[in-house]
Amino acid sequence: MSISIRRIAKIVALFFLIVLGLLALSAWYGYRLGHGYADLPVEASQSSNRMHPANMPGTNEAVLERGAYLVKIADCMACHTARGGAAFAGGRVMESEFGQFVTPNITPDKQTGIGNWTAEDFWNALHNGRGKQGELLYPAFPFVNYTHITRSDADAMFAYLQSQPAISQQNTEHRLAFPYNQRAGLAFWRAAYFQPGELAYQPQQSQEWNRGAYLVRGLAHCSACHSSRNQFGANMGSDDFSGGEMAGISWYAPSLVAKHELNLSAWSTADLGQLLQHGVNRQTSVNGPMAEVVKESLQYLTDQDAAAMANYLRALPQQVKTAPDFLDRAIARPTVSKEQMLQLMEAGEVIYRAQCIDCHGKNGEGKTGIYPALKENPSVQMHSLSNPIRVILAGGFSPVTKGNPRPYSMPPFAPFLNDTEVALVLTYIRNSWGNQASVVGAAEVNPYRTASLD
């Protein structure tokens, strides 16, 4: 026994030595990369002599209009505006598994905002993930996606932001746990997971497809949410649409490439474009974080850009779910007998008829464009229970958009249904009208009663 303990102690000591070595290497590398622009790639400064678009004679109004559109599609205001605060003045707290990120002021205030920035500084932040002084920015700012934004678009965005009211509001430090609060360690992260560069035009694809790729992978940064991440918070890049739990807020961003989840290839361009622009279509509606994305950003898409995004997403290769392996079966939710299932379904149906049938229909058919159908709805059959449980407990609130100015919403049932009742009615919905999914237990419902409403 003592030999085993000594061996374990040696392994632990070796592990910590390796970690310390990596931290030291990251600190040195971060120091080298974090001081000025001397070590920046040539591409970062290739346009430093370009006249700022806001100063180009005869183009100011057009540039500002274009910049306003791009800033909306990039959803800058949503993150850089605290609830009840001034637009773009920062202060919004973004929860994560590493701690709390607090967004900075990007108004043209010279002391607290980006009033002293140049177009080159702004481009460098988007394209290289660096601040004005060359400091490394945390990838909570989606520069992995924004690196694809073209220089001309970046200049137009900067011109628009500089035209907004200057708000004096001091920035707040991020509240991150050690060692994530050591910015120098970002050098290691960047070396492993970040490669700056604009998207190359794919001549074998249509112009619409290329525009859709630019919007989905770049400006709209869809992979920032719709991807799974490793222990370092990194995904597989701007084309990773594998879906995943959104850390800190307990919502699930579904996979955009899984046939057993959204199966976007089966959607029409019109239906998907309508969902992006209006937050609702004849099949379903958006809720949670996606409702905010539609309200603050995607509803402003032109019809052409909405169609480009929709067609690009529909063209993504869809992955078929493989048979569960031994480990998947071992950690799967427990199955129940046929008799137990019948009892659960009978109890769930009683609750459904009392609480849900008026809106969602006797057979889960819903009402087109008003109440989403539950029959054959992938959102209620996914392995992740986050979204349907949260909607039942806290309500489902679709965004107010130009195309849907008075959306119908679902009231919260947390005050009326206990955990067991929520589990029963969700089990019934997940296994009725041709739906097939696992049984839900009361213990799986309870954690969402106290989850953040963001």
Beta strands, then each sheet from edge to edge (+ up, - down):
strand 1: 93-96
strand 2: 99-102
strand 3: 175-176
strand 4: 244-246
strand 5: 251-253
sheet 1: 1+ 2- 3+
sheet 2: 4+ 5-
end
